[in-house]
């Protein structure tokens, strides 16, 4: 006969599988891509390039701009929270952003849950309300990346087509995939199957939960359109993403060859690299490490100048990501030190 332990065994197995999918896959992707980065390229040559060519003054300026982006993001989130009746001090929100990125280096996507939980607990606010505002915050980023991607591919379409045409195999495969009846048939079949399942099992617990989750996302995002301070919120969106872009743009000046890319091809080259790297952050990995460098390498190789080799592009990408990662670690340590000495009484939290 089945025992109580038998009943709990599947749930434990599901928990283990869930943790493996959530944290194991990103770790494998990160390690795998970093392995390819450091074995597919000449590591010694990359180090020589960095020591010989890098002007760390520009890297330092880029990191300062990076910190500003976190401050603007915290200010933006503060507007959303105040619209929901949660008045968190700005310094709390700033450290919550610092902590988010630090946690994501170890546990991908868990940083958002951590900042939601910390702010909700410290301000004595409902977790679900704070979580909804965080989701709306991330959805705003998704919309921004989509708009930037559309704009960039319009502006840089000629260069992209030229690059792909020079790499005929890649160009042919992309065209074949995009024009294949199988591709479009598969897309239609997946959409139709998803709609049929959601309609057929519309009263099941899972579908009800999915509908409720989607509705919650929409409501959390819709509040932006009618909240007080939405004009300032929009300006802070532009300021945040402007900092993200200028951080990379300034880093281009740290190396003479990437500086030549800007002088030859203009701001469009930096914009293409920025959008590709932003899209790469959607790949599950620890803090974007691995996918980000590959995106930058791919983007740079679209804009050939004298001296730009794959090793050079890899050296640039690894240095920029490495310095950014060290900054996030330092800010994370600072955040958790501050949290450990913060003993604010709950009675003052609202």
Buried (B, 14 or more C-beta within 10 A) or exposed (E): EEEEEEEEEEEEEEEEEEEEEBBEEBBEBBBEBBEEBEEEBBBEBBEEBBEEBBEEEBBEBBBEBBBBBBBBBBBBBBBBBBBBEBEBEEEBBBBBBBBBBBBBBBBBEBBBBBBBBBBBEBBEBEEEBBBBBBBBBBBBBEEBBEEBBEEBEEBBEEBBEEBBEEEEEEBEEEEEEEEEEEEEEEEEEEEEEEEEEBEEEEEEEEBEEEEEEEEBBEEBBEBBEEBEBBEEBBBBBEBBBBBBBBBBBBBBBBBEBBBBBBEEBEEBBBBBBBBBBBBBBEBBBBBBBBBBBBBBBBBBBBBBBEEBBBBBBBBBBBBBBBBBBEBBBEBBEBBBEBBEEEEEEEEEBE
